């Protein structure tokens, strides 16, 4: 069966990286896979190296691939796939929504996108959400009909993201880290991740270091505002090693669907402190694998970080073990792709 994956862009982001991982595993399981993007990016090279065609989306390029199923990811690609179905012979279309609100900062933009989703809902056989929270909000906003909504979480490669004592020792030595408590944050340096909140909370962590892995449009402003115990690492390809080097992970987002970095941290056995937005409470077991705080509350975030840093090494290790077990049980990439395969076959059988 030929599956075309359509995504808004192929830059390095959580949804994009997850789509690439799914494409690789589908190909390994015998599906014919091609990836199309409205905007090309560095992940195209990774796909090509894995033997998966990657091209800018054009109706003719999609027609030449002649997919049995078109699976779109993110708002613009979801709309493009639905509209393409009006003109191209695509038997089945699946949309995937990766966030609680796929929009800019403006609440008006959320309403307009909900309206666009609602008007084109019938053009998708199924709309899949990465978290129950995201599905519930979109159904309540009439952006998708409840009977067409499904939830399949993001998946993490638990063989790549795993606890490793050698990685920890080697990476801490390479970064010049000693016995200080090390926090890690990772992701695009943009408004949705609300790094200014994290920097305000860190002002109380005088004996800790915060490593920030990632790049983005807010980088210059964040560097200017950051206290001296913050180190910006830029975009990194060694995130599993960095997660092992850290003592805990921090997420200060304002908007999320089901953040990949939180799943990856859990798979590495890293306890976390995070803002309770979107599907974050579905990824972090409160008081068991980390602590949840209200969005936008710097005092609560600082208190939770202080509490986790003050816990004994044994307590943090126990939280990490439970986080790893939870990631294996619910978010392992292979089990998640099993769910996608079942959904693909059901959609194709219904269309047939």
Buried (B, 14 or more C-beta within 10 A) or exposed (E): BEBBBBBBBBBBBBBBBBBBBBBBBBBEEEBBBBBBBBEBBEBBEBBEEBEBBBBEBEEEBBBEBEBBBBBBBBBBBBBBBBEBBEEBEBBBBBBBBBBBBBBEEEEEEBBEBBEBBBEBBEBBBBBBBBBBBBBBBBBEBEBBEEEBBBBBBBBBBBEEBBBBEEBBEBBBEEBEBEEEBBBBBBBBBBBBBBBBBBBBBBEBBEEBBBBBBBBBEBBEEBEEEBEEBBBBBEBBEBBBBBBBBBBBBBBBBBBBBBBBBBBBBBBBBBBBBBBBBBBBBBBBBEEEBBBBBEBEBBEBBBBBBBEBBEBEEEEBBBBBBBBBEBBBEBBBBEBBBBBBBEBBEEBBEEEE
